[in-house]
Amino acid sequence: MQAYLWDGVLRLQGVSPPPCRRQERRISVQALIVYHSKTGHTKQAAEDVARGLEGEGVGCVLKPAGEPGTDLVRGLDIDDFDIVLAGSPTYGNRLYRLPARPVERFMNSLSPGGLKGKTCGAFTVNAGRGGGALVGAMEGLLKKLGGKVVSGGPVVKAGAPLSLYKGPDASVEDVRKCEEFGKKVALAARG
Ligand SMILES: Cc1cc2nc3c(=O)[nH]c(=O)nc-3n(C[C@H](O)[C@H](O)[C@H](O)COP(=O)(O)O)c2cc1C
């Protein structure tokens, strides 16, 4: 209130309020979607989730998790985002407890409590086995980092076992599931 009064006084005197005070107010909700994708299906799912978020007016940044040797999503400050989502193919050899290594490294790169105050969620794509367990495990990791998790993230069926070739795309229903999840996350972030 005081700030507004002060702005009014300055305006009466023909002086503009300092621009930094205007820029401080970031009103739009921003989402970061970090994913790993070898044959493109998880990238597609990330885009489908983003469409749902954007439909609710949320700005989205989609980033592949770091290549081997790098642990972070480069050039981004996690504090710029209200929503953080993680997407990974299901890799059964990890017994459905961990996402693909680049996504795991991204999560490990965050400081304890690094997701505090952020709305979070997870999704996976697979050829048909283990997705529910992996999404549950990823949600647990996000919670451990302090995130407010929207549980029950989508499990999309697409691709071939072991990704030896690209495989079939997601069904229309699974695409819709991703969009709906994006919408649900956007609404949760608004409170
Ligand atoms: C090493 C490896 C292990 C996999 N394990 C499973 C699995 O346990 N269950 C399953 O349904 N699909 C499994 N897949 C298939 C992938 O999850 C599926 O092809 C997915 O669509 C790949 O995602 P991407 O196109 O984003 O890379 C595996 C693929 C690879 C490469």
PDBQT file of the ligand as one rigid body, heavy atoms in Angstrom, charges set to zero:
ROOT
HETATM    1  C1  LIG A 201      17.309 -50.305 -21.655  1.00  0.00    +0.000 C 
HETATM    2  C2  LIG A 201      15.826 -50.225 -21.892  1.00  0.00    +0.000 A 
HETATM    3  C3  LIG A 201      14.969 -50.811 -21.005  1.00  0.00    +0.000 A 
HETATM    4  C4  LIG A 201      13.578 -50.760 -21.210  1.00  0.00    +0.000 A 
HETATM    5  N1  LIG A 201      12.759 -51.328 -20.292  1.00  0.00    +0.000 NA
HETATM    6  C5  LIG A 201      11.418 -51.268 -20.471  1.00  0.00    +0.000 A 
HETATM    7  C6  LIG A 201      10.536 -51.852 -19.509  1.00  0.00    +0.000 A 
HETATM    8  O1  LIG A 201      10.936 -52.376 -18.499  1.00  0.00    +0.000 OA
HETATM    9  N2  LIG A 201       9.205 -51.786 -19.733  1.00  0.00    +0.000 N 
HETATM   10  C7  LIG A 201       8.703 -51.235 -20.865  1.00  0.00    +0.000 A 
HETATM   11  O2  LIG A 201       7.502 -51.237 -21.018  1.00  0.00    +0.000 OA
HETATM   12  N3  LIG A 201       9.522 -50.661 -21.797  1.00  0.00    +0.000 NA
HETATM   13  C8  LIG A 201      10.855 -50.665 -21.621  1.00  0.00    +0.000 A 
HETATM   14  N4  LIG A 201      11.688 -50.073 -22.549  1.00  0.00    +0.000 N 
HETATM   15  C9  LIG A 201      11.089 -49.403 -23.715  1.00  0.00    +0.000 C 
HETATM   16  C10 LIG A 201      11.004 -47.877 -23.564  1.00  0.00    +0.000 C 
HETATM   17  O3  LIG A 201      10.480 -47.514 -22.304  1.00  0.00    +0.000 OA
HETATM   18  C11 LIG A 201      10.097 -47.301 -24.676  1.00  0.00    +0.000 C 
HETATM   19  O4  LIG A 201      10.567 -47.690 -25.942  1.00  0.00    +0.000 OA
HETATM   20  C12 LIG A 201       9.999 -45.787 -24.611  1.00  0.00    +0.000 C 
HETATM   21  O5  LIG A 201       8.989 -45.379 -25.524  1.00  0.00    +0.000 OA
HETATM   22  C13 LIG A 201      11.289 -45.096 -25.003  1.00  0.00    +0.000 C 
HETATM   23  O6  LIG A 201      11.141 -43.713 -24.796  1.00  0.00    +0.000 OA
HETATM   24  P1  LIG A 201      11.864 -42.646 -25.722  1.00  0.00    +0.000 P 
HETATM   25  O7  LIG A 201      11.307 -42.767 -27.122  1.00  0.00    +0.000 OA
HETATM   26  O8  LIG A 201      11.504 -41.334 -25.128  1.00  0.00    +0.000 OA
HETATM   27  O9  LIG A 201      13.328 -42.905 -25.691  1.00  0.00    +0.000 OA
HETATM   28  C14 LIG A 201      13.053 -50.099 -22.358  1.00  0.00    +0.000 A 
HETATM   29  C15 LIG A 201      13.955 -49.504 -23.255  1.00  0.00    +0.000 A 
HETATM   30  C16 LIG A 201      15.322 -49.564 -23.039  1.00  0.00    +0.000 A 
HETATM   31  C17 LIG A 201      16.244 -48.884 -24.009  1.00  0.00    +0.000 C 
ENDROOT
TORSDOF 0
